Amino acid sequence: MAFTLDENLLSQLEAAWNGGDKPLDTLANLLERIGDGVRDPSLRDPLRESGILDFVLKLLPTEELDLSLKRQCLRVLGNGCADCDENRAKLVESGQLRTVIRFLNDRSLLPLLLPVLYNVIVDYEPAQLQVCEAGLSKALVALLQEGSLQPGGDHDQVLHLINNIFELLVSQKPEPEVADPSTPAVFLALAGGSPTGLPSLELFNGFCTVALAYLTYESLQPSFLSSASNILHLQQAFYNACYSYENLDEPDLDDLDQLKTVCTTFVTLLADLSAHPSFSELYPISSSSPVSKKFLLWLSSEKFANQHLRTAACLCLGNLSRSDEASTALVADPTIHVHTHLASLLAQALDPDEKSVPATPQLLHAILSFAKNLAIPQGNKMPLGEAFLPELLAGAWIKTAVQPQVQFAAVSLARLLLVNSPGNVAKLCKPLAADFKHTEKEGEVKSYFHLLMTLGARSDLEPTKIETARGVMSVVRALQQATTAAQEEGEDKVEVLDEMTREEFYEVHGPLVAKHLTHLLAQGKYPALRSEVLFVLALLARSTDGGASVVLRVLNEGTEAVKKLAVAVTGSEEVAAGLVEGESGDSGRIEEVTDEKDEKEDKPTEVTSIMEGLNLNPQQAETKPSAAATAKDRENGLVLVAEILRAHSSELKGPRKGVFEEILKKGTELLQDDRKGN
């Protein structure tokens, strides 16, 4: 029967409450009718305006309230506050949400209490904040830890509501501080299912979403990481997300979309956790560690041929191998040999006929990034070179051209493998195999090194250009230096070029080598790289078998590079200021006619005298800015300028000869001052 929410009904409620035991039944009946009535949205404003809502809020915390009255009060609140922010505001203002939360201690109210809480807080931030501060999440975690609520039975609806409530609470600012630290572990345990089986896909998504969201809070991570069982639950839940819901009958499409998001979130979260400072201490790489063993299995076993598992394994093991000791063990241990598995995965990912695991950019990047970590220790360079060079990495440079970040990782790996490794340089400098597929014009690319330089020069990504140029420096150093770190340790000398002479090498590769060295010298972002390229150019300038031709290209074609050279030697661009004017065409200036024969005879002798007097020699560059670094840059710049003026002055273009003579003059004076100061 219809009724009106007005002051008359309020009077009946008050009379029933004040009338003793029997009228309480009347009160319960009235509240039941009101709770049913306010399902109608049009009655929710009258509920507030009549004062009935205030009456219920005053009634709620009283000690005498029996179970029946609690139920009816909760129904009024739940239905009356649904989609009605004015009524929700009343409830928040009253502070009675804390009372509602205390009702969780009465488990019989649970099926009613959770929908009420959800109706009150959904889409209403002030209520979410208040229940957060009141410790709702901690109370619900305590409830879940009792173990009576398990998925797969009559409790699924209750668990679904709990998931929804936690998804609202996790975004509240105080939640990381008030939440129970065991929250993510509790939800991951639920995601693992019960003896009767796994939860439904909808519940599984909810459990994982909550657990992963709470684990993004750094304050909760140390507690979670302290237990190996937590990590194993995390790994198992991730495995279930990848495999256990593949063959469902008529799955909900929204649930499947959410599962994809869950899988991606697992990858990100595992990468973040494994980068935590305590992770490598608690779970070091070891064949006896169940945590790292599972990561290695995901990487190496066909049973775990899944893009998400393999991406996560690469990221996590990469984080665990940030020390030389750990990465060396991963490569050297014959029971692991992780580099061979990485090479195999990369080959599969690049194979267009391979369908088992999609070659996502994320997977490719993870494989290459992990390999980069492994390539840092000197002892790992040759084993990784055997696995990746030259064709596998060369294929990666080509096939990832439309994925700039992935191509950068592939180029960067090559660069790391070349550092102080003549054996790997030799692999890269080999002529292209007859059956190697590439996208360049036939005959234009002569070697894998040539291909690397070609693709690097074409890249629009500045970091890729820089990494390519750094790789070029490593190749040049291997060619020009008589000894290497490996030789000093007593290893056999490696012949870098076994199919061509150095003259032939520089004739073929010289233009691109010069292009990349010019780029490094001209850039202003990385002073240490500019110092290193000055050292390499100084080595080349003294070369009698083709290297000097590279230096000439750098000096003749790179105006900005010459200015940086002038700064390195003289401290100022001033001496090179006329280059732009001189290169733009005939300036109309009448130059003094000199006797070329006298100049050719006198200048080399004069330069040689300067070099001998100063005992100029290429100096290994410093890695950090300092007075010593500046002095070494100056000496390296003087070596290359002096050598070119001594032996190749006639090949310098335009006004460059005069510029370099001025650089030599001023630089010599400054170097002498440097040495006097020491």
Residue pairs with C-beta under 8 A, 6 or more apart in sequence:
3 9
3 33
3 37
4 46
5 34
5 37
5 38
5 43
5 46
5 47
5 50
5 52
6 46
6 50
7 50
7 51
9 30
9 34
9 50
9 52
10 50
10 51
10 52
10 55
12 30
13 27
13 30
13 31
13 52
13 55
14 55
15 23
16 23
16 24
16 26
16 27
16 30
17 23
17 24
17 27
17 59
19 26
24 66
24 69
27 69
28 68
28 69
28 72
31 56
31 69
31 72
31 73
31 75
31 76
32 72
32 75
34 47
34 52
34 72
34 76
34 80
35 72
35 75
35 76
35 78
35 79
35 80
36 75
36 79
37 43
38 44
38 47
38 76
38 79
38 80
39 79
41 83
41 84
44 80
44 81
44 82
44 84
44 87
45 84
45 86
47 53
47 76
47 80
47 87
48 80
48 86
48 87
48 90
52 76
53 76
53 80
53 87
53 90
53 91
54 90
54 94
56 73
56 76
56 77
57 90
57 91
57 94
57 96
59 65
59 69
59 73
60 73
60 77
60 96
60 99
60 100
61 96
61 99
65 73
67 106
67 108
67 109
70 103
70 106
70 109
71 109
71 112
74 100
74 103
74 109
74 112
74 113
74 116
75 112
75 116
77 91
77 100
77 116
77 120
78 112
78 115
78 116
78 119
78 120
79 119
80 87
81 87
81 88
81 91
81 119
81 120
82 119
83 123
85 124
88 120
88 124
88 126
88 127
89 126
91 97
91 120
91 127
92 126
92 127
92 130
95 130
97 120
97 127
97 130
97 131
97 134
98 130
98 134
100 113
100 116
100 117
100 120
101 117
101 131
101 134
101 135
101 136
101 139
103 109
103 113
104 110
104 113
104 139
104 140
104 143
107 143
107 148
110 143
110 158
111 157
111 158
114 158
114 161
114 162
114 165
115 161
117 131
117 136
117 165
118 161
118 164
118 165
120 127
121 127
121 128
121 131
121 165
121 168
122 164
122 168
128 168
128 169
128 171
128 172
129 172
129 173
129 174
131 169
132 169
132 172
132 174
132 175
132 178
133 174
133 178
135 178
136 165
136 169
137 166
137 169
137 175
137 178
137 179
137 180
137 183
138 178
138 179
138 180
140 162
140 165
140 166
141 179
141 180
141 182
141 183
141 186
142 180
143 149
144 162
144 186
144 187
144 190
145 182
145 186
148 155
149 155
149 158
149 159
149 162
150 190
150 194
150 196
151 159
151 190
151 193
151 194
151 198
151 199
151 200
151 203
151 207
152 193
152 194
152 196
152 197
152 198
152 199
152 200
153 196
156 199
156 200
156 203
159 190
159 199
159 203
159 206
160 202
160 203
160 206
163 203
163 206
163 207
163 209
163 210
164 206
166 183
166 187
166 210
166 213
166 214
167 206
167 209
167 210
167 213
169 175
170 210
170 213
170 214
175 217
176 217
176 219
176 220
177 219
179 214
179 217
179 220
180 186
181 220
181 223
181 224
182 223
183 210
183 211
183 214
183 220
184 210
184 211
184 212
184 214
184 215
184 220
184 224
184 230
185 211
185 224
185 227
185 230
185 233
187 207
187 208
187 210
187 211
187 214
188 207
188 208
188 211
188 230
188 233
188 234
188 237
189 233
190 199
190 203
190 207
191 199
191 204
191 207
191 208
191 211
191 233
191 237
191 240
192 198
192 233
192 236
192 237
192 240
193 199
193 240
198 204
198 240
198 244
199 207
201 245
201 248
201 251
201 252
201 255
201 256
201 259
202 252
202 255
204 240
204 241
204 245
204 259
205 255
205 258
205 259
205 262
207 237
208 237
208 241
208 262
208 265
208 266
209 258
209 262
209 265
211 234
211 237
212 262
212 265
212 266
212 269
214 220
215 221
215 224
215 269
215 273
216 269
216 272
221 273
221 276
222 276
222 278
224 230
224 273
225 231
225 273
225 276
225 278
225 279
225 282
226 278
226 282
228 282
228 283
228 290
228 291
231 273
231 283
231 291
232 290
232 291
232 294
234 266
234 270
234 273
235 291
235 294
237 266
238 263
238 266
238 270
238 308
238 309
238 312
239 304
239 309
241 259
241 262
241 263
241 266
241 308
242 263
242 306
242 308
242 309
243 306
245 251
245 259
263 308
264 308
266 308
266 312
267 308
267 311
267 312
267 315
267 362
270 312
270 315
270 316
271 312
271 315
271 316
271 319
273 279
274 280
274 315
274 316
274 319
274 320
275 319
279 319
279 320
280 319
280 320
280 322
280 323
280 326
283 289
283 291
283 292
283 320
284 292
284 320
284 326
285 292
285 317
285 320
285 321
285 326
285 329
285 330
286 292
286 293
287 293
287 296
287 333
287 335
287 336
292 317
292 320
295 312
295 313
295 316
295 317
295 320
296 313
296 317
296 336
296 338
297 303
297 304
298 304
298 306
298 309
298 310
298 312
298 313
299 310
299 313
299 314
299 317
299 338
299 341
299 342
299 345
300 338
300 341
302 356
304 310
305 356
305 357
306 357
307 357
307 358
307 360
307 362
307 363
310 345
310 357
310 363
310 366
310 367
311 360
311 362
311 363
311 366
314 342
314 363
314 366
314 367
314 369
314 370
315 366
315 369
315 370
317 330
317 338
317 370
318 366
318 369
318 370
318 373
320 326
321 327
321 330
321 370
321 373
321 374
322 373
324 376
324 377
327 373
327 374
327 376
327 377
327 380
328 377
328 379
328 380
329 336
330 336
330 338
330 339
330 374
331 337
331 338
331 339
331 374
331 379
331 380
331 383
331 384
332 379
332 380
332 383
338 374
339 371
339 374
339 380
339 383
339 384
339 387
339 388
340 387
342 367
342 370
342 371
342 374
342 387
343 387
343 388
343 392
345 363
345 367
346 364
346 367
346 368
346 371
346 388
346 392
346 396
347 392
348 354
348 356
348 357
348 359
349 357
349 359
349 363
349 364
349 367
350 359
350 364
350 392
350 395
350 396
350 399
357 363
361 400
361 403
361 405
361 406
364 396
364 400
364 403
364 406
364 409
365 405
365 406
365 409
368 396
368 406
368 409
368 410
368 412
368 413
369 409
371 384
371 388
371 413
372 409
372 412
372 413
372 416
374 380
374 384
375 381
375 384
375 413
375 416
375 417
376 416
378 420
378 421
378 485
381 416
381 417
381 419
381 420
381 421
381 424
382 421
382 423
382 424
384 417
385 417
385 421
385 423
385 424
385 427
388 413
388 417
389 414
389 417
389 424
389 427
389 428
389 448
390 427
390 428
390 430
390 448
391 433
391 436
391 448
393 410
393 413
393 414
394 436
394 438
394 448
394 451
394 452
395 437
396 406
396 407
396 410
397 407
397 410
397 411
397 414
397 451
397 452
397 455
398 437
398 438
398 439
398 451
398 455
400 406
400 407
400 410
401 407
401 439
401 455
404 459
404 460
404 461
404 464
405 461
407 455
407 459
407 461
407 464
408 459
408 461
408 463
408 464
408 467
411 452
411 455
411 456
411 464
411 467
411 468
411 471
412 467
414 428
414 452
414 471
415 467
415 468
415 470
415 471
415 474
417 424
418 424
418 425
418 428
418 471
418 474
418 475
418 478
419 474
420 474
420 484
420 485
420 486
421 474
421 478
421 486
422 478
422 484
422 486
422 493
422 494
422 496
423 486
423 494
425 474
425 475
425 478
425 479
425 496
426 494
426 495
426 496
426 497
426 498
427 448
428 447
428 448
428 449
428 452
428 475
429 447
429 448
429 449
429 475
429 496
429 497
429 505
430 447
430 448
430 499
431 446
431 447
431 499
432 438
432 445
432 446
432 447
432 448
432 451
438 445
438 451
440 451
440 454
444 454
445 451
445 454
446 508
446 509
447 508
447 509
449 475
449 509
450 508
450 509
450 512
452 468
452 471
453 468
453 472
453 509
453 512
453 513
453 515
453 516
454 512
455 468
456 464
456 465
456 467
456 468
456 469
456 471
456 516
457 465
457 468
457 512
457 515
457 516
459 465
459 468
465 516
465 519
466 519
466 520
466 523
466 526
466 529
468 516
469 516
469 517
469 519
469 520
469 529
469 533
470 520
470 529
472 512
472 513
472 516
472 517
473 517
473 520
473 532
473 533
473 536
475 513
476 513
476 517
476 536
476 539
476 540
476 547
476 550
477 536
477 539
478 484
478 496
479 496
479 497
479 502
479 505
479 547
480 536
480 539
480 540
480 543
480 547
481 539
486 494
487 493
497 505
500 508
501 545
502 543
502 545
502 546
502 547
503 545
503 546
504 546
505 546
506 513
506 545
506 546
506 547
506 549
506 550
507 546
507 549
510 546
510 549
510 550
510 553
511 553
513 550
514 550
514 551
514 553
514 554
514 557
515 553
517 533
517 536
517 537
517 550
517 554
518 553
518 554
518 557
518 558
518 561
520 529
520 530
520 532
520 533
521 530
521 533
521 534
521 537
521 554
521 558
521 561
521 564
521 565
522 558
522 560
522 561
522 564
523 529
523 530
524 530
524 564
527 625
528 621
528 622
528 623
528 624
528 625
530 564
530 568
530 633
531 568
531 621
531 622
531 629
531 632
531 633
531 636
532 621
534 565
534 568
534 621
534 633
534 636
534 637
534 640
535 618
535 619
535 620
535 621
535 632
535 636
537 550
537 551
537 554
537 636
537 640
538 618
538 619
538 636
538 637
538 639
538 640
538 643
539 547
539 618
540 547
540 548
540 550
540 551
540 640
541 547
541 548
541 551
541 639
541 640
541 643
541 644
542 548
542 618
542 639
542 643
548 643
548 644
548 647
548 648
551 640
551 643
551 644
552 644
552 648
552 651
552 652
554 561
555 561
555 562
555 565
555 644
555 652
555 656
555 660
556 651
556 652
556 653
556 656
559 576
559 579
559 580
559 583
562 576
562 579
562 656
562 659
563 573
563 576
563 579
565 576
565 637
565 640
565 641
565 663
566 572
566 573
566 574
566 575
566 576
566 659
566 663
567 573
568 633
568 634
568 636
568 637
569 633
569 634
569 637
569 638
569 641
569 663
569 666
569 667
569 670
570 663
570 666
570 667
570 670
571 670
575 659
575 662
575 663
575 666
576 659
576 663
578 655
578 659
579 654
579 655
579 656
579 659
581 587
582 654
582 655
582 656
583 653
583 654
600 649
600 650
603 645
603 646
603 649
603 661
604 645
604 646
604 647
604 649
607 642
607 645
607 646
607 664
608 646
610 616
610 642
610 664
610 668
611 639
611 642
611 643
611 646
614 638
614 668
614 671
614 672
616 635
616 638
616 639
616 642
617 635
617 639
618 635
618 636
618 639
619 632
619 635
619 636
620 632
621 629
621 632
621 633
621 636
622 628
622 629
622 632
631 671
631 674
634 667
634 670
634 671
634 674
635 671
637 663
637 667
638 664
638 667
638 668
638 671
641 660
641 663
641 664
641 667
642 664
644 652
644 660
645 657
645 660
645 661
645 664
649 657
652 660
